[in-house]
Amino acid sequence: MPPPPTLRISEIFASVQGEGLRQGEPTLFVRTAGCDLRCRFCDTKTAWKGGAPMTVGDILGRLARLRERFPAAWVCLTGGEPFLQDIGPLVTALKREGLRVQVETNGRHYRALEADWRTVSPKPPSYAVSREYRRLAAEVKIIVTRELTFEVLRRLRGFFPPATPLILQPQSRRKWSAAKGLRLLGGSLRAGLKNIRLMTQAHKELGLK
Ligand code: SF4
């Protein structure tokens, strides 16, 4: 019998979700290894390469041990870029365990999954997003980089339905980035763009992972 398939996993840990609308919620993180982009501002460069091969059973076992002391209801699959690997069986197994599943993606790749919450974070220079996420994204997270322009914000606001929040997130607590985020927010208000907000990375404010 062939060995069970594995996923390349960078790390697994317990914390709170620091970003987006789920901010502050207890969450177990599974960080997959590998990304098809090389963003200059990336704060998870350690996940670009490597990673340990783990089966779905290995991952569930690690999560079960973490849940003994931190019984969070949510698991967040993040990266790297989770959709570069076949995460479908993992998501199905997590749902079978009664867990709720968030998946974070740069939005360039789509796989049909049973996820409860999809966070889409389009990246420069193209900010390309697969069309399926227009309907499926629960939130859109946009890092306020040097490259981000108001025109990109306007384009993304036009792509996603008005009910889907666009979240401007300053780049790793940089003051220039927060100030730029506020300027972009002001421009959005003046232009009548709806449902855009500015949010921090709470885990970094709290000194957590
Ligand atoms: S898409 Fe995300 S994980 Fe990949 S390089 Fe960019 S910021 Fe890093």
Boltz pocket constraint, residues with backbone or C-beta under 6 A from the ligand:
constraints:
  - pocket:
      binder: B
      contacts: [[A, 35], [A, 36], [A, 37], [A, 38], [A, 39], [A, 41], [A, 42], [A, 43], [A, 44], [A, 45], [A, 79], [A, 80], [A, 81], [A, 106], [A, 121], [A, 123]]
      max_distance: 6.0
